[in-house]
Amino acid sequence: MELADLVIEHIVDRTQRGLDKEGKKFPGYSPEYVKSLDFKIAGKSKGDINLTLSGDMLAAIDILNDKPGLLRIGFEKGSDENARADGNIRGTYGSDTPSRKKARDFLGLPDKVLDKLIGRVSEDG
């Protein structure tokens, strides 16, 4: 459970800094969205892309499966947060067609980061 907590904490912290699972900056908002009323109502700024408009999606990341040698983290199937995460990860945002240019794949860790977190748990345990 300690490892799961560390993984979730890392994903949330990194995402709030505007970085995807590989540590790259999220793609910017489309010019159309920046000009939209939704954008203005949300109080967003062009450079602040951190997937935390309400905080609900990142707060909903949970342990889906925890067995020896397997740790699966994500969102409850069918939940609004799962749908939002899917739209961000695939870059669909309401469209049927994924877009790599719009995708903000935040869920996951590179192996080297996971190894580091496993090492921290091993040292504590």
Secondary structure, DSSP 8 states (H G I E B T S, - for coil): -HHHHHHHHHHHHHHHTTB-TTS-B-----HHHHTSHHHHHHT--TT---S-SSSHHHHT-EEEEEETTEEEEE--TT-HHHHHHHHHHHT-TT-SS--TTT----S---HHHHHHHHHHHHHH-
